[in-house]
Amino acid sequence: MSFIHSIKFRFTIWYLLVLAVLLIALSAGVYFYLSRSLYQSLDDSLELRSTQLRSIPAILESIKQGEFEEELGEIVILYFYTDSQLVEVSARGISIPLSDEFISQAIAGTSSFTTIPTAEGERLRLLVVPVNLGQPSLLIIARSTKQIDQALHGLVHTLIIAVPLALALAAGGGIFLARRALKPVDEIAQTAQEIGEGDLSRRINVNTKDELGRLAATLNAMIGRLEKAFQRQKQFTSDASHELRAPLAVIEAESTLALQKERPSSDYQQSLEVISQESKQMSSLIDQLLTLARADAGKEQWNFTEVNLGKLISNLSTDIEVLCQEKGLSFQLGQMRDLVVKGDEARLRELFMNLLDNAISYTPSPGTVSVSFHSEGQMAVVAITDTGVGIPAEDIPFIFERFYRVDKSRSRAEGGSGLGLAICRHIAEAHGGKIEVESQVGAGSTFSVWLPLQSP
Ligand code: ADP
């Protein structure tokens, strides 16, 4: 990115513009204030001088005679009438070009100041005061404005150099500060680029407590979540392929063995049974994978209706009883309460079927699987309890994760994929509920499903 298109450049330009306007306004203010004060003090000194000169008649007389000794840098001129003739007297014989009109106006009126240019290209500040020498007369005291003009020119020259110099220094400082302040942005961009190239373990190294520090912390947290999500996805893909490979390997081995030579039909039947069993397991795994893929994509279609949980479990109980009998377990269905929730009946059936299936799978004979119902506040609670193998405490936090199995060989032998509980939790959460587990190794487990009751 070129410097011209950077925020640093825009920052600096705006900052310089504001500073330039301020400096120019300040310089103009100083110039006008100084010029006013200097001219004011010159006028004051002229006024003081005129008062001095007018207060002593002998001085006026000496001016009239052309014998008055002027101070350095001052010109004193007297206009007076003699024989109705206006006479101009000055000690050094200097004449000041004043129009007749101005002089007669001044003689008739009050004192006034004026500034006139001289032949030498300078300027004179004049105080014109009427005096009384028997006849109306005019005293002019003039002083050169050279010193004031020089001081003001000096100021202008200083400002002409100082303002651009200050702006240049400010530009340098501004770029330096903008670079320093925005350095984290470059780091953020650099890290984001590296992450874009596939390294999600990178983090932005900005530890300031300002806005950019907060932005970096937020981005780091987001990258952390992305990293975990990618890791989960990777793990999921590798677990899924592993899970699919196992039954495929069995099918391949079984069919290769069967085809190796001529065999009795009972052997073929046995092989086909194994193949059929493995195919069913694969098919159920693929169904579960599709369910989770749809859940992840948010593309599930829910058909929410009023569902009576007691009736739903009661409808399942015939199948459950059969499964329990097959395994030598007893099944107890607790007193059914009128717990009505708003839910997708088919998905809730899938949820309870999975939990009951697990309870039967992980309970050795003789044992009991039971279902109880109650409500707590606005929640319906269905608890599925077994007297089975139980789950070690250290595994409990993970059993709802995809493909997590406490005892892998046992679970696979039971036909489990390790996806059942992940699907159960997803269904419960999609209904605004949750699943809780309490378990003790060797004593059994209780899975409690909490679902919001339908408000009346
Ligand atoms: P699976 O298909 O392997 O049963 P699940 O996701 O349903 O997968 O369960 C995950 C793991 O949790 C199981 O492998 C098992 O170890 C444990 N588990 C689930 N339900 C029970 C239970 N009722 N009793 C003991 N262990 C259980």
Boltz pocket constraint, residues with backbone or C-beta under 6 A from the ligand:
constraints:
  - pocket:
      binder: B
      contacts: [[A, 354], [A, 355], [A, 358], [A, 359], [A, 360], [A, 362], [A, 386], [A, 388], [A, 389], [A, 390], [A, 391], [A, 399], [A, 401], [A, 404], [A, 405], [A, 406], [A, 407], [A, 411], [A, 412], [A, 415], [A, 416], [A, 417], [A, 418], [A, 419], [A, 420], [A, 421], [A, 422], [A, 445]]
      max_distance: 6.0
